[in-house]
Amino acid sequence: MVREIRMTPSILNADFSQLESEISSIAEVSDFVHLDVMDNVFVPNFTFNFESAQKIIQSSALPVDAHLMVADCDYMGPRYASLGCASVTVHAEATQHISPLLKAIRAEGARAGLAVKPGTSIEHYVDILDVVDMFLIMTVEPGFGGQAFMDEMLPKIRRTREIIGDRPIWLQVDGGISLETIERATQAGADTFVAGSAVFKAQDPALMVASLRALAQNMAD
């Protein structure tokens, strides 16, 4: 079965003073824009508070894929979904009641995603397949852009693909995705890709997104 490939460039490495134009520059070749929300509590970095994120979400030329790297996911997840995000991903490590939270995100009209850090086993979450729309396998430690892809996460991606089976659950990878790594991640089973520095540090961000998609789609066919 041919997998549909989705590209969700992260604005973590974009020019924050020109975000609308940065997002518009990749709108024709991307499926979503990935919004990394960090609170300097769950991860040692801060990006956007709720109010600044709201402005980005409501002005974005692309549907927003919000990735909440925050300590209070149970509270913040539905709030971000209510802003009109297409997808809201929460971290398993920062969530007290995973199944109710994912249901609450869905109830607000967004797709519900569950992210796991490199050290977290995916096996703990095989019983929530009926309430999750996407698994996000972190291929770096969350917190900063520009890190190197962790090849030791490839077995976890493969295992997640096995767990998903033929269910309509997306498998996203985030961290170190580039022209050098996207084929390996696709071969392991990923179908949805977050690329930050590879895109927004490229001379032509749109061309880079198209090139990444082509490599992944060729591997998925």
C-alpha positions in Angstrom: 0.0 0.0 0.0 1.4 3.4 -1.0 1.6 5.8 1.9 0.5 9.4 1.6 3.3 11.7 2.5 2.7 14.9 4.5 5.1 17.7 5.0 4.8 19.9 8.1 7.7 22.4 8.2 8.5 23.8 11.7 8.8 27.5 12.1 11.2 27.1 15.0 14.1 28.1 12.8 12.1 30.7 10.8 12.4 34.5 11.1 10.0 35.2 13.9 9.8 38.9 12.9 8.5 37.8 9.4 6.4 34.7 10.3 3.5 35.4 8.0 5.7 35.8 5.0 7.8 32.8 6.1 4.7 30.6 6.3 3.4 31.9 3.0 6.6 31.1 1.3 6.0 27.3 1.9 2.2 27.3 1.6 2.1 25.9 -1.9 4.2 22.9 -1.1 3.3 22.0 2.5 0.4 20.3 4.1 0.6 22.0 7.5 2.9 24.3 9.4 4.3 22.9 12.6 4.1 25.2 15.6 6.5 24.2 18.4 5.1 25.6 21.7 7.7 25.4 24.5 7.2 26.7 28.1 10.7 26.5 29.6 9.3 24.0 32.1 8.7 20.7 30.2 11.7 21.6 28.0 14.5 24.1 28.7 13.4 26.6 26.0 10.6 29.0 25.5 9.0 29.9 22.2 5.4 31.2 22.3 2.8 31.9 25.0 -0.9 31.2 24.3 -1.6 34.8 23.1 1.3 34.9 20.6 0.5 31.4 19.4 -3.1 32.4 18.9 -2.0 35.2 16.5 0.1 32.9 14.5 -2.6 30.2 14.3 -5.3 32.7 13.2 -3.1 34.4 10.6 -1.4 31.3 9.1 -1.7 30.6 5.4 -1.5 26.9 6.3 -3.4 24.7 8.7 -1.5 24.6 12.0 -0.1 21.4 13.5 0.6 22.4 17.1 3.2 20.5 19.1 2.8 21.3 22.8 6.0 20.8 24.7 4.5 22.2 27.9 4.0 20.9 31.4 0.2 21.3 31.6 -1.0 19.5 28.4 -4.3 18.3 30.0 -5.3 22.0 30.3 -3.6 23.5 27.3 -4.4 20.8 24.7 -8.1 21.6 24.3 -7.4 25.3 24.5 -5.1 25.1 21.5 -7.6 22.9 19.6 -10.3 25.6 20.3 -8.2 28.2 18.4 -8.7 26.3 15.2 -5.6 24.2 15.0 -5.9 21.4 12.5 -3.9 19.1 14.8 -2.8 19.3 18.4 -0.1 17.0 19.7 0.5 16.5 23.4 3.4 14.8 25.1 2.7 11.5 26.9 5.2 12.5 29.5 3.3 15.7 30.4 -0.2 14.3 30.4 -2.1 12.9 33.4 -5.1 11.5 31.6 -4.2 10.7 28.0 -7.4 9.1 26.6 -9.8 11.8 28.0 -7.4 14.5 26.8 -7.2 13.2 23.2 -11.0 12.9 23.2 -11.3 16.5 24.4 -9.0 17.7 21.6 -11.1 15.9 19.1 -14.2 17.4 20.5 -12.8 20.8 19.7 -12.5 19.8 16.1 -8.7 19.1 15.9 -6.9 15.9 15.2 -5.4 14.5 18.3 -1.7 13.5 18.4 0.5 11.9 21.0 4.2 12.5 21.1 6.8 10.4 22.9 10.4 11.5 23.8 13.3 9.3 22.7 13.5 7.6 26.1 9.7 6.8 26.2 8.5 3.4 25.0 5.7 3.3 22.5 4.5 0.0 24.0 2.8 1.9 26.9 0.3 3.4 24.4 -1.0 0.5 22.4 -4.3 0.7 24.2 -5.3 4.2 22.9 -5.4 3.4 19.2 -9.1 4.3 19.1 -8.6 7.8 20.3 -5.3 8.9 18.7 -5.0 10.3 15.2 -1.2 10.6 15.0 1.8 9.3 16.9 4.8 11.6 16.9 8.2 9.9 17.4 10.8 12.4 18.6 14.1 11.7 16.8 15.9 14.3 19.0 15.4 15.3 22.6 12.7 18.0 22.4 13.6 21.6 23.2 15.9 23.0 20.4 16.0 22.9 16.6 19.0 21.9 14.5 19.8 18.7 16.4 21.1 15.6 14.7 18.7 12.8 13.8 18.9 9.9 16.2 19.2 6.7 14.1 18.6 4.7 17.2 15.0 5.8 17.0 14.4 3.9 13.7 13.4 0.7 15.5 10.8 2.6 17.5 9.4 4.1 14.2 9.2 0.6 12.8 7.5 -0.8 15.9 5.0 2.1 15.8 4.2 1.3 12.2 3.6 -2.3 13.2 1.3 -1.2 16.1 -0.7 1.1 13.8 -1.2 -1.6 11.2 -3.8 -0.6 8.7 -5.5 2.0 10.9 -5.8 5.5 9.6 -3.3 6.9 12.2 -0.5 9.1 10.9 3.1 8.5 12.0 5.1 11.7 12.4 8.8 12.1 13.0 10.3 15.3 14.3 14.0 16.1 14.7 16.9 16.2 12.3 14.8 15.6 9.2 16.8 16.5 6.1 17.7 15.4 2.6 20.2 12.9 4.3 17.7 11.4 6.8 14.2 11.5 5.4 14.5 8.3 3.4 15.6 6.3 6.4 12.6 7.6 8.4 10.2 6.8 5.6 11.6 3.4 5.1 11.1 2.8 8.8 7.4 3.6 8.4 6.9 7.4 8.9 4.5 9.3 6.7 4.4 12.8 8.2 7.5 14.9 8.5 8.6 17.9 10.6 11.6 19.7 9.1 12.7 23.0 10.6 16.3 24.1 10.1 16.6 22.1 6.8 13.7 24.2 5.4 14.1 27.6 6.8 17.9 27.7 6.6 17.8 26.7 2.9 18.3 29.3 0.2 14.8 28.3 -1.2 12.6 26.9 1.6 9.8 25.9 -0.8 12.2 24.0 -3.1 13.6 22.2 0.0 10.1 21.1 1.1 9.4 19.8 -2.4 12.7 18.0 -2.5 12.1 16.4 0.9 8.6 15.3 -0.2 9.9 13.8 -3.4 12.5 11.7 -1.6 10.0 10.5 1.0 7.3 9.7 -1.6 9.7 7.8 -3.8 10.6 5.7 -0.8 7.0 5.2 0.2 5.8 4.1 -3.3 
